[in-house]
Amino acid sequence: MSAPHPFEVAPAPAWRLLWLWVPLLLVAGLMVGTALDAPERSHTELFITLPFLAVLAAALTWAYTRRRIVLHEDTLEVQSTFYRKRVPVRDMRLDEARIVDLAEHGRYKPSIKTNGYGVPGFQSGHYRMADRSKAFCLITDSSRVLYLPLRDGSALVISPERPRVLLEALQALAGPPGAH
């Protein structure tokens, strides 16, 4: 048995968390403002809602930082936020894999979130592509994305720090074209 081989995920700037924190802080501010304007209302809603918003913010922040790409024996595992996908190398169509900039190659860009987590510049989870095919995504840097089509018609769309190194490791593991 070989040891797991992790591949660094391209960094995602922490400022993208503002897309989560600003709306939550606005809601908290509105709740406090409403409670101050209506002193006859019970403050119970504040004691329930504000801690809930704090826990929600902490959970979403933790999820944003949970990203991992690991090659273990013959399986690629991608963990991202609340999601995980394991794909055996034999199920990948590596001869069709591409390293792309999503701004230039829109056909590889996820278009509809079906079960995912996303803020501008960060996509995680299950998406539909423009052609309606399914994709599992971990996109932190859209300028260098590894697009891995799978034999079932779906795809992995991921952002390793060094996509070429991961693609070469997958190709080496798969052997010569046509071996699987």
Salt bridges, closest charged atoms under 4 A:
GLU45 OE2 - ARG41 NH2 2.71
ASP74 OD2 - ARG90 NH1 3.50
GLU77 OE2 - ARG84 NH1 3.02
GLU77 OE1 - ARG86 NE 3.51
GLU96 OE1 - ARG93 NH2 2.92
ASP141 OD2 - ARG144 NE 2.85
GLU161 OE2 - ARG144 NH2 3.49
